């Protein structure tokens, strides 16, 4: 059923991505489980595989992962106007919150209870990022060769200090060479 539903209205695209943006703290990795739940499981706008592909592409190009991914999904469903609607929905809650914080809360950042609240939020965000990595990993690393590429990339970045962009390019080239037959089947 995923990916086969009718095109959503522009307002629906805006509202879905605004809701996702409004209720998540921590960025694109934290938004992944909620975005997947909304656009794959609930709405059926795209498939699991498309979600992983869009997230990978969203990470590979400059910009904010969640914004890039929502824009790709909006474009997939409604073209340029869908991309703009989804991106506007993703951006609107953040812009409102940033303006409110700048206007009213800046003097309170140094208070001990505010610092403790931020420490708790950071801990919860780490758990959400781990969950997103697990969900993407289950869909993406489904063979020994893909596992070797993932582990090799991780070790090259962490152990050897390789630049992540270089690993993205290397992973793309390896994928194009190793999985050429899978794509053409």
ABEGO torsion letter per residue (X at the ends): XBGABBBBBAAAAAAAAAAAAAABBGEAAAAAAAAAAAAAAAAGABBAAAAAAAAAAAAABBEBAAAAAAAAAAAAAAEAAAAAAAAAAAAAAAAAAAAAAAAAAAAAAABAAAAAAAAAAAAAAAAAAAAAAAAAAAAABABAAAAAAAAAAAAAAAAAGBBAAAAAAAAAAAAAAAAAAAAAX
